[in-house]
């Protein structure tokens, strides 16, 4: 980084171009968004590590939604960004959604990648979620605070990758997360594996307790919601996703929903999604204030 900012960033695109902030999913660095930046290469992309994940400092407790909004506003102020487009995947999409709701004058458009239309289940064993321990951990955090556990839990995952890069690329491909033809973006995203610190866990628990559909119902800028139809899930779960998307679109006409017949990494499993996100940004940029 060029200064002592507590937010780790990587930049892509021409200096001085219209800015886009990308916020990754849990367990990924900002470089997860490079495939999107390539589709809108005429913008300058600010690819951020999430607070407490990897190379970005955590947010001092209590970790509230206003504190998350302040975290992004402070970053934008340091970079002299008056108004930006925001793209976020999963947990990062929730952080961007919070900023859009609390500071709408800073956000020109919002693109959410499989996030915003659903609350996290109260109990789940799905990969990437907080899991069955979430209610217990959430209660502990509210009572004593996660940072008090920092001496015993300095990092919940290793800060460095435990597999060679080729093995990690093969594993992601085997899961069907990344079927795109060009692997340079995936390799960049896998070159660094953020550690799960106690601050990162606090951020995940913030999402666990949140109600993203209520936030999404009240955003005031053009919003693209690209969501997974959960093709491998039960019929009941698929119907639940469809109903949730219909509700947020009915509640807020500024939301445009695009289904993807694939998994949670919608911007990787469907090669048309990066271009859709780029078109959304360009269309919003032409919209009069």
N, C-alpha and C positions, 0 to 999 in steps of 0.2 A: 504494500500500500504506500501511497505517497505521503501520508501523515500518520498521526497517532490516533486515528479514529478507532473507536471500539468495534466498529462494524467492518468485517472483512468483505472486500469487493473485488470482483474482476470485471473489467470493462470490455465490451465488444461493440464494434461499429464506430463510425466516424466521430471525432471530437466535435462538440458543439451541436450535434444533431439532436432532434427531439428525443427526450429521455424516456426509457422504459425501465422499470424496476422489476426484476424477477426474484421470486422467493421460492425456494425449493421445498420438497417434502422432507419429512423427518428422516434423518440418516443420510442425507445427500448434501453436497456442497452446492453453492450457487451455480457451478458449471453444469448442473443438470439442465439448465435452460439454454445451453448453447445451440441445440437443435432448433429452438424457437428463434433465437437471435439470428441464425443464418437465414431464416425465412423473411425476416424484416431487417435486413442488413443496412438499410438506409437510416435506421435509428441507432442511438447509442444506448446499449443495454448495460444496466448496472446489476450484475449477478451477485447477490448477497448470500452469505452464510447466515442462517437463522441465529437469533440470540441464544447463546449457551451451547450451540452446536459448532463443533469444529473451531474455526478461527475467529468467530465473533464472540465478544464478551457477553455474559449473561446480563439480565436485567435485575436490578436490586429488588428484593421483595418489598411489598406484595406485588405479584405479577398480575395486574389487572388489565382489562382491555384498554382503558385510557393510557396505561403505561406502555402497552404495545404500540398504540398510535403515536405516543410521544417518541418512542424509539425510532420509528420511521420518519417522523417529522424532523427530528434532530439530524438524522442522516441527510435528508433532503436539504436542510438548511446548510449543513457543512459543505455540501456539493453545489450550493446555490441553484437548486432545482425548485422552481416555483410551483410547477404543476407537471405531473408525470402520468404515464400509462403504467398500470400495475398488472402483472401476470403472476399467478401463484398456483402451485400444485399442492394438494393435500394440506398438510399443516401450514405450509407457506401461504397457500391460498386463504386460509383462515386469518393469518396475520394481515395480509393485504386487504381482506374484507373488513376487518376491524378498522384499519386506517381509512378506508373509503367511507365507512359509516360515521366515524368520529371527526374526520377532517376532509369533508367532501370537496372543499375548495382546492385541495392539493392533488386530487386524482381526476385525470381527464377521462380515463376509461379503465375498466376492470375486466380481466379474463381469469376465470376460475376453472382449474383443471381437476375435475372429480372431487369437488369440495363445495360447501356452501348450501347444498340442498338437503343434507341429512345431518342429524345429530349422531355422534358416536353411540353405538349401543352401550347400555349400562354394563353388560357383561359380554365379552367377546374373546374368542381365541384367534381371531383373524391376524395374519402377519401384518406388522406395521402399526397395529393398534396397541393401546396400553394394556389390554388383556384382562384376565380375570382378577389381577391384583389392583386394577384401577380404583375400585371403591375404597379399598384399604389405604392405598397410597394417597388418594385424594384427602381422606380423613386425616392422615398423619400430617400432610402438608398444611392443612388448615389449623391443626392444633399446635404444631411445633415448628413448621417451616422446613423445607427441604435443605436449605443451606446449613442447618444444624447437623445434618447427616454427612456433610462434605468430608469430614475427617475420616469417616469410615467408607464412604463411597466417592473417592476422588474422580473416578470415571467408571461408567457402567459398561463400556466397551473399550477395546484397545484403540488408542489414538492413531495407530498405523494399521494399514491393511495386513491381514494375516495370510492372504493368498497372493500369489503372483498375479499380475494384471491379466494375463491371458486366461488364467483359471477363473478369475472373477467375471471377465467378459463372457466366457463360455457358460458360466452358471446363470447369468442374467438371460442369455439367449435361450438356454434350456428351459427356463421358466416361461418363455414366451412374452417377456416384458418388452423386448426390443427387437422387432423383426425388420426394422428399416435397413436398407441396403448399405448405407454408409456408416461405418462404425467409429469415425473419428470423434463424434460428439459423445458417444457412450464412453469411449476410452478416456476422454477428458473428464467426464463426470466421475469415473471410477478411479482416477489417479490419486484422489485424496478421499479418505473415509472419515467423516467427522465422528468424534467421540461422543458418546451419550453421557453427559455430565449431569449433575444434580440440577443445574439450571435448565438444561435441555429437558429433563424429566418434568420440571415444573411447567415448562411451556406445553408439553404434551398433555399434562393434566389440566391446563387451562382450556385446551380444546375439548377435553373430556367433559368438562363442566359447562361448556358454552352451548349456545343455541344459534348456530349459524343461519338457519332459515329465517329467524327473526331479523338478524342483521341484513340479510339479503333482501328481505321484503322492503327495506327502507333506504337502500342505496339510491343515489340520485344522479348517477352517470351511466352511460351505456355499458352493459355488462354481458359478457359472453360466458355461458355456463356449458362447458364440455364435460359430459358425464358418461360414466360406464354403465351400460345396461345390465351388467353382471351376468353374462351369458352362462357362466358355470354355476350360478347360484340357484336356489330353489325358485319355483314359480311364485311362491309367496313373497320372497325377497325382491324378485324382479318387479312384481306388481307394486310393492312398497316404494321402490325407487321411482317408478313411473308416476305414482301418485304424488310423491314429494316434489318432483320436478314440476308437475302440473300446478301444484299449490303455489310454488314460488313465482312461477310465470304469471299466474292469475293475480297474485298479490302485487307484483311489480312489473308493469309493461316494459320497463327498460331492460329486462332480462331476456336474452335470446338463448334458448337451450339447443344444444347439438348432441345427439346420442352417438356413442361409439360402442360398437359391438366387440368389446374387448375388456381387458382388465383395468386396474387402477391407474396405470401409466398411460393415460389416453393420448398424450402427445408423442408417445413412442410407438404404441401398438397400431395407430392409424396414421399413415403418412400424410393424410390431407390436413391433419389438425394444425401443424405449424403454419401452413398457408392460411387457414381460417383465422388463426390468432392474428397473423400479420394483416389480413384484410380488415379485421375488426379494429385494430389500432389505427389503420389509415382512414377508415370511415369515421371513426370518432374524432380524428384530428381535423377532419373537414367540417365537423359539426359546429355551428355557431354557438358561442357561449351564452 
